């Protein structure tokens, strides 16, 4: 237990320090090589990578439509319903984010509009690993579906000679995705950035991934004009603010459900009560003993801090400085504290709002800025699948009125052709 | 004149090719050195750079408030009114973009919200060069003001021993900016990313700049967690679509008002009429003869193409492929073609809507994605000064209802602690 007020400023900064990201030079070299091979050899490079990295034989790149359609038949009813419920809630929440154009006259005869255009072609990446991640399909796929993007590509690795998981396919089916590519890692990202014989070229790639995926997204978004990514990536993290009446079992469970994500996950508790912190420590040990991923969670707990604060207000100040991906408020009357929230990716309000609700099914998006990026980046939302552009329509009278602003500014900025483009039109008006 | 339909696919791609960006290794090395010096030496590094690059003596970093306040006194009435008119129009258009939270129940007892938070601290960069750019202050400053950002820093270089231009200061004053820093280039960007004794640290930097500024923005946004930039930069460009009734003098003036921006600017005309193209060519020559920046404009015209298309519909297809920063429609009944617009930064509709209207005073923002980035990036808008985050508040009943979705998904994904965070709460409910 750390007592916040007994720390020096430097120690306080140390307590909130995130584990260093070790994007090694090796990863960069390997990823650049993968990118080059995909650019040169397209599909055949992807097949080679699937054999090499995913240990597959008879590699198939695209899932047949029939397999997507039939996926529901091999799911348990329980999982089918769970995926449908999550899909519906995520869709309801994101549908409410559909944007409206803005249109107004700034000056009589000067109509200005802000319009939205769905990004034409998007790529959704779902990492592999020890278990399939249908929730990751839903979080990205619902947005792509609602945006009306013309091309939607889902790429995910499949390990060994297993079949692609039907839960992934059923989530894709609900989202109307027809292009599912069995390819992962940096190769899959490069394939979506360049396009290959099988993989359509996209303008923006979404989704989490390992250090190779992250590096590929970073390199390609910097080097390929017209190719963008959702947001920078970092390890997952949670910060819990709890008061004297909070339930230590709940706190421990929330901390561990973050810690089990990965060894580099970070969890922080800010609490104003010594006893609650001590009981949370005990509950963590008890719950860890029962946890299949205890090794991972225990490693993550090494990066983590249970901190005694003087007041709940102080806790919010510390949280704003840290900028957590997930912020859980186990407080009596938590709503009164919402105005103090700053720099959080997603906020979980009250004792009965665990992080796992938002990870799966409340309706909010679980793709969130982490590693301090929540000071400036947004949680994934529907607008990330759109771009805005402006339209102006100016009448003859409107241009006359604006000219008294345009001409002196163009002159001040030494841009005579800018001024002339107005003058030549005003002359024409005089001649008319 | 290029006849589009007589080109091979490869020649068509060549005709739309943008000039290569030469971000040289030298620039990268120099910028990394500048960043390091600012990180180490703060203000004193900025002073050294102002002496070296801007040829200043007695360098002052911060403009006194009194000088900002008094700037209006030394402006001509004409320029004062122009700045005020532009400010008002830009403010009117961007005020209409102020975001509203979304709040709804996705399931009874499951309240989900999308909220907006102004980015706390923003930096606005205005390049120096041969003339001051008050319009660049307004485009960025109005957004910062409307967002309510707590810290707003404006940085701009001042050449030689001139005073900072009062038009810059008056534009800043209208936008409520009190921190104006006389520093430019990569050093100014680094100062805003790190903070120095004089320069407040910011989370996001906006604005155009030369290759050093662009490189500094790119390096720092990749290496400093929690530091972001507005959008990738590229040379400016315009694409005009004109029909047989368009006025060649207007077309020429619009092409040249883009070409005078810089030698690397690109201008493209798509027209369905040979005669109009020929007359435009003549008008360009005539207008060039009168242009002070004719050298620059002439160089830019080398990268440029006047293209004969078969139909206006074909012109829109070519434009969508190119993705122009500015798209000007000199068409009869242009509104009917707006549904065909794709991948443009800002659209100028009709014969009396020159690009310079949007550059200065119509109300739309002139910070736009260029170099093909308009396929995926937005024109600068008020939301770029905000971030979104989500909030969920779940009741006991709400959690019960959601659990049938959360538990099977957590199990399918092998995340037991995620499931336990729900189960421990359901147990408590049973015990209650």
Boltz contact constraints between the chains, C-beta under 6 A:
constraints:
  - contact:
      token1: [A, 78]
      token2: [B, 408]
      max_distance: 6.0
  - contact:
      token1: [A, 79]
      token2: [B, 408]
      max_distance: 6.0
  - contact:
      token1: [A, 79]
      token2: [B, 412]
      max_distance: 6.0
  - contact:
      token1: [A, 82]
      token2: [B, 405]
      max_distance: 6.0
  - contact:
      token1: [A, 82]
      token2: [B, 408]
      max_distance: 6.0
  - contact:
      token1: [A, 82]
      token2: [B, 409]
      max_distance: 6.0
  - contact:
      token1: [A, 85]
      token2: [B, 405]
      max_distance: 6.0
  - contact:
      token1: [A, 86]
      token2: [B, 405]
      max_distance: 6.0
  - contact:
      token1: [A, 89]
      token2: [B, 106]
      max_distance: 6.0
  - contact:
      token1: [A, 92]
      token2: [B, 106]
      max_distance: 6.0
  - contact:
      token1: [A, 93]
      token2: [B, 106]
      max_distance: 6.0
  - contact:
      token1: [A, 93]
      token2: [B, 112]
      max_distance: 6.0
  - contact:
      token1: [A, 96]
      token2: [B, 102]
      max_distance: 6.0
  - contact:
      token1: [A, 96]
      token2: [B, 104]
      max_distance: 6.0
  - contact:
      token1: [A, 97]
      token2: [B, 102]
      max_distance: 6.0
  - contact:
      token1: [A, 102]
      token2: [B, 96]
      max_distance: 6.0
  - contact:
      token1: [A, 102]
      token2: [B, 97]
      max_distance: 6.0
  - contact:
      token1: [A, 104]
      token2: [B, 96]
      max_distance: 6.0
  - contact:
      token1: [A, 106]
      token2: [B, 89]
      max_distance: 6.0
  - contact:
      token1: [A, 106]
      token2: [B, 92]
      max_distance: 6.0
  - contact:
      token1: [A, 106]
      token2: [B, 93]
      max_distance: 6.0
  - contact:
      token1: [A, 106]
      token2: [B, 363]
      max_distance: 6.0
  - contact:
      token1: [A, 110]
      token2: [B, 362]
      max_distance: 6.0
  - contact:
      token1: [A, 112]
      token2: [B, 93]
      max_distance: 6.0
  - contact:
      token1: [A, 112]
      token2: [B, 362]
      max_distance: 6.0
  - contact:
      token1: [A, 112]
      token2: [B, 363]
      max_distance: 6.0
  - contact:
      token1: [A, 112]
      token2: [B, 364]
      max_distance: 6.0
  - contact:
      token1: [A, 119]
      token2: [B, 376]
      max_distance: 6.0
  - contact:
      token1: [A, 130]
      token2: [B, 414]
      max_distance: 6.0
  - contact:
      token1: [A, 131]
      token2: [B, 413]
      max_distance: 6.0
  - contact:
      token1: [A, 131]
      token2: [B, 414]
      max_distance: 6.0
  - contact:
      token1: [A, 133]
      token2: [B, 413]
      max_distance: 6.0
  - contact:
      token1: [A, 135]
      token2: [B, 409]
      max_distance: 6.0
  - contact:
      token1: [A, 167]
      token2: [B, 412]
      max_distance: 6.0
  - contact:
      token1: [A, 203]
      token2: [B, 375]
      max_distance: 6.0
  - contact:
      token1: [A, 203]
      token2: [B, 376]
      max_distance: 6.0
  - contact:
      token1: [A, 204]
      token2: [B, 376]
      max_distance: 6.0
  - contact:
      token1: [A, 225]
      token2: [B, 371]
      max_distance: 6.0
  - contact:
      token1: [A, 225]
      token2: [B, 372]
      max_distance: 6.0
  - contact:
      token1: [A, 226]
      token2: [B, 372]
      max_distance: 6.0
  - contact:
      token1: [A, 226]
      token2: [B, 375]
      max_distance: 6.0
  - contact:
      token1: [A, 226]
      token2: [B, 376]
      max_distance: 6.0
  - contact:
      token1: [A, 228]
      token2: [B, 376]
      max_distance: 6.0
  - contact:
      token1: [A, 249]
      token2: [B, 424]
      max_distance: 6.0
  - contact:
      token1: [A, 253]
      token2: [B, 420]
      max_distance: 6.0
  - contact:
      token1: [A, 253]
      token2: [B, 421]
      max_distance: 6.0
  - contact:
      token1: [A, 253]
      token2: [B, 424]
      max_distance: 6.0
  - contact:
      token1: [A, 254]
      token2: [B, 421]
      max_distance: 6.0
  - contact:
      token1: [A, 256]
      token2: [B, 417]
      max_distance: 6.0
  - contact:
      token1: [A, 257]
      token2: [B, 417]
      max_distance: 6.0
  - contact:
      token1: [A, 257]
      token2: [B, 418]
      max_distance: 6.0
  - contact:
      token1: [A, 257]
      token2: [B, 421]
      max_distance: 6.0
  - contact:
      token1: [A, 260]
      token2: [B, 417]
      max_distance: 6.0
  - contact:
      token1: [A, 291]
      token2: [B, 416]
      max_distance: 6.0
  - contact:
      token1: [A, 291]
      token2: [B, 417]
      max_distance: 6.0
  - contact:
      token1: [A, 292]
      token2: [B, 416]
      max_distance: 6.0
  - contact:
      token1: [A, 344]
      token2: [B, 389]
      max_distance: 6.0
  - contact:
      token1: [A, 345]
      token2: [B, 389]
      max_distance: 6.0
  - contact:
      token1: [A, 346]
      token2: [B, 390]
      max_distance: 6.0
  - contact:
      token1: [A, 347]
      token2: [B, 391]
      max_distance: 6.0
  - contact:
      token1: [A, 349]
      token2: [B, 393]
      max_distance: 6.0
  - contact:
      token1: [A, 350]
      token2: [B, 393]
      max_distance: 6.0
  - contact:
      token1: [A, 352]
      token2: [B, 394]
      max_distance: 6.0
  - contact:
      token1: [A, 352]
      token2: [B, 396]
      max_distance: 6.0
  - contact:
      token1: [A, 352]
      token2: [B, 399]
      max_distance: 6.0
  - contact:
      token1: [A, 352]
      token2: [B, 425]
      max_distance: 6.0
  - contact:
      token1: [A, 353]
      token2: [B, 392]
      max_distance: 6.0
  - contact:
      token1: [A, 353]
      token2: [B, 394]
      max_distance: 6.0
  - contact:
      token1: [A, 354]
      token2: [B, 421]
      max_distance: 6.0
  - contact:
      token1: [A, 354]
      token2: [B, 422]
      max_distance: 6.0
  - contact:
      token1: [A, 356]
      token2: [B, 406]
      max_distance: 6.0
  - contact:
      token1: [A, 356]
      token2: [B, 418]
      max_distance: 6.0
  - contact:
      token1: [A, 356]
      token2: [B, 421]
      max_distance: 6.0
  - contact:
      token1: [A, 356]
      token2: [B, 422]
      max_distance: 6.0
  - contact:
      token1: [A, 357]
      token2: [B, 394]
      max_distance: 6.0
  - contact:
      token1: [A, 357]
      token2: [B, 402]
      max_distance: 6.0
  - contact:
      token1: [A, 358]
      token2: [B, 392]
      max_distance: 6.0
  - contact:
      token1: [A, 360]
      token2: [B, 406]
      max_distance: 6.0
  - contact:
      token1: [A, 360]
      token2: [B, 409]
      max_distance: 6.0
  - contact:
      token1: [A, 361]
      token2: [B, 402]
      max_distance: 6.0
  - contact:
      token1: [A, 361]
      token2: [B, 405]
      max_distance: 6.0
  - contact:
      token1: [A, 361]
      token2: [B, 406]
      max_distance: 6.0
  - contact:
      token1: [A, 362]
      token2: [B, 110]
      max_distance: 6.0
  - contact:
      token1: [A, 362]
      token2: [B, 112]
      max_distance: 6.0
  - contact:
      token1: [A, 362]
      token2: [B, 392]
      max_distance: 6.0
  - contact:
      token1: [A, 363]
      token2: [B, 106]
      max_distance: 6.0
  - contact:
      token1: [A, 363]
      token2: [B, 112]
      max_distance: 6.0
  - contact:
      token1: [A, 364]
      token2: [B, 112]
      max_distance: 6.0
  - contact:
      token1: [A, 364]
      token2: [B, 390]
      max_distance: 6.0
  - contact:
      token1: [A, 364]
      token2: [B, 392]
      max_distance: 6.0
  - contact:
      token1: [A, 371]
      token2: [B, 225]
      max_distance: 6.0
  - contact:
      token1: [A, 372]
      token2: [B, 225]
      max_distance: 6.0
  - contact:
      token1: [A, 372]
      token2: [B, 226]
      max_distance: 6.0
  - contact:
      token1: [A, 375]
      token2: [B, 203]
      max_distance: 6.0
  - contact:
      token1: [A, 375]
      token2: [B, 226]
      max_distance: 6.0
  - contact:
      token1: [A, 376]
      token2: [B, 119]
      max_distance: 6.0
  - contact:
      token1: [A, 376]
      token2: [B, 203]
      max_distance: 6.0
  - contact:
      token1: [A, 376]
      token2: [B, 204]
      max_distance: 6.0
  - contact:
      token1: [A, 376]
      token2: [B, 226]
      max_distance: 6.0
  - contact:
      token1: [A, 376]
      token2: [B, 228]
      max_distance: 6.0
  - contact:
      token1: [A, 378]
      token2: [B, 387]
      max_distance: 6.0
  - contact:
      token1: [A, 378]
      token2: [B, 388]
      max_distance: 6.0
  - contact:
      token1: [A, 379]
      token2: [B, 388]
      max_distance: 6.0
  - contact:
      token1: [A, 379]
      token2: [B, 389]
      max_distance: 6.0
  - contact:
      token1: [A, 379]
      token2: [B, 390]
      max_distance: 6.0
  - contact:
      token1: [A, 381]
      token2: [B, 388]
      max_distance: 6.0
  - contact:
      token1: [A, 387]
      token2: [B, 378]
      max_distance: 6.0
  - contact:
      token1: [A, 388]
      token2: [B, 378]
      max_distance: 6.0
  - contact:
      token1: [A, 388]
      token2: [B, 379]
      max_distance: 6.0
  - contact:
      token1: [A, 388]
      token2: [B, 381]
      max_distance: 6.0
  - contact:
      token1: [A, 389]
      token2: [B, 344]
      max_distance: 6.0
  - contact:
      token1: [A, 389]
      token2: [B, 345]
      max_distance: 6.0
  - contact:
      token1: [A, 389]
      token2: [B, 379]
      max_distance: 6.0
  - contact:
      token1: [A, 390]
      token2: [B, 346]
      max_distance: 6.0
  - contact:
      token1: [A, 390]
      token2: [B, 364]
      max_distance: 6.0
  - contact:
      token1: [A, 390]
      token2: [B, 379]
      max_distance: 6.0
  - contact:
      token1: [A, 391]
      token2: [B, 347]
      max_distance: 6.0
  - contact:
      token1: [A, 392]
      token2: [B, 353]
      max_distance: 6.0
  - contact:
      token1: [A, 392]
      token2: [B, 358]
      max_distance: 6.0
  - contact:
      token1: [A, 392]
      token2: [B, 362]
      max_distance: 6.0
  - contact:
      token1: [A, 392]
      token2: [B, 364]
      max_distance: 6.0
  - contact:
      token1: [A, 393]
      token2: [B, 349]
      max_distance: 6.0
  - contact:
      token1: [A, 393]
      token2: [B, 350]
      max_distance: 6.0
  - contact:
      token1: [A, 394]
      token2: [B, 352]
      max_distance: 6.0
  - contact:
      token1: [A, 394]
      token2: [B, 353]
      max_distance: 6.0
  - contact:
      token1: [A, 394]
      token2: [B, 357]
      max_distance: 6.0
  - contact:
      token1: [A, 396]
      token2: [B, 352]
      max_distance: 6.0
  - contact:
      token1: [A, 399]
      token2: [B, 352]
      max_distance: 6.0
  - contact:
      token1: [A, 402]
      token2: [B, 357]
      max_distance: 6.0
  - contact:
      token1: [A, 402]
      token2: [B, 361]
      max_distance: 6.0
  - contact:
      token1: [A, 405]
      token2: [B, 82]
      max_distance: 6.0
  - contact:
      token1: [A, 405]
      token2: [B, 85]
      max_distance: 6.0
  - contact:
      token1: [A, 405]
      token2: [B, 86]
      max_distance: 6.0
  - contact:
      token1: [A, 405]
      token2: [B, 361]
      max_distance: 6.0
  - contact:
      token1: [A, 406]
      token2: [B, 356]
      max_distance: 6.0
  - contact:
      token1: [A, 406]
      token2: [B, 360]
      max_distance: 6.0
  - contact:
      token1: [A, 406]
      token2: [B, 361]
      max_distance: 6.0
  - contact:
      token1: [A, 408]
      token2: [B, 78]
      max_distance: 6.0
  - contact:
      token1: [A, 408]
      token2: [B, 79]
      max_distance: 6.0
  - contact:
      token1: [A, 408]
      token2: [B, 82]
      max_distance: 6.0
  - contact:
      token1: [A, 409]
      token2: [B, 82]
      max_distance: 6.0
  - contact:
      token1: [A, 409]
      token2: [B, 135]
      max_distance: 6.0
  - contact:
      token1: [A, 409]
      token2: [B, 360]
      max_distance: 6.0
  - contact:
      token1: [A, 412]
      token2: [B, 79]
      max_distance: 6.0
  - contact:
      token1: [A, 412]
      token2: [B, 167]
      max_distance: 6.0
  - contact:
      token1: [A, 413]
      token2: [B, 131]
      max_distance: 6.0
  - contact:
      token1: [A, 413]
      token2: [B, 133]
      max_distance: 6.0
  - contact:
      token1: [A, 414]
      token2: [B, 130]
      max_distance: 6.0
  - contact:
      token1: [A, 414]
      token2: [B, 131]
      max_distance: 6.0
  - contact:
      token1: [A, 416]
      token2: [B, 291]
      max_distance: 6.0
  - contact:
      token1: [A, 416]
      token2: [B, 292]
      max_distance: 6.0
  - contact:
      token1: [A, 417]
      token2: [B, 256]
      max_distance: 6.0
  - contact:
      token1: [A, 417]
      token2: [B, 257]
      max_distance: 6.0
  - contact:
      token1: [A, 417]
      token2: [B, 260]
      max_distance: 6.0
  - contact:
      token1: [A, 417]
      token2: [B, 291]
      max_distance: 6.0
  - contact:
      token1: [A, 418]
      token2: [B, 257]
      max_distance: 6.0
  - contact:
      token1: [A, 418]
      token2: [B, 356]
      max_distance: 6.0
  - contact:
      token1: [A, 420]
      token2: [B, 253]
      max_distance: 6.0
  - contact:
      token1: [A, 421]
      token2: [B, 253]
      max_distance: 6.0
  - contact:
      token1: [A, 421]
      token2: [B, 254]
      max_distance: 6.0
  - contact:
      token1: [A, 421]
      token2: [B, 257]
      max_distance: 6.0
  - contact:
      token1: [A, 421]
      token2: [B, 354]
      max_distance: 6.0
  - contact:
      token1: [A, 421]
      token2: [B, 356]
      max_distance: 6.0
  - contact:
      token1: [A, 422]
      token2: [B, 354]
      max_distance: 6.0
  - contact:
      token1: [A, 422]
      token2: [B, 356]
      max_distance: 6.0
  - contact:
      token1: [A, 424]
      token2: [B, 249]
      max_distance: 6.0
  - contact:
      token1: [A, 424]
      token2: [B, 253]
      max_distance: 6.0
  - contact:
      token1: [A, 425]
      token2: [B, 352]
      max_distance: 6.0
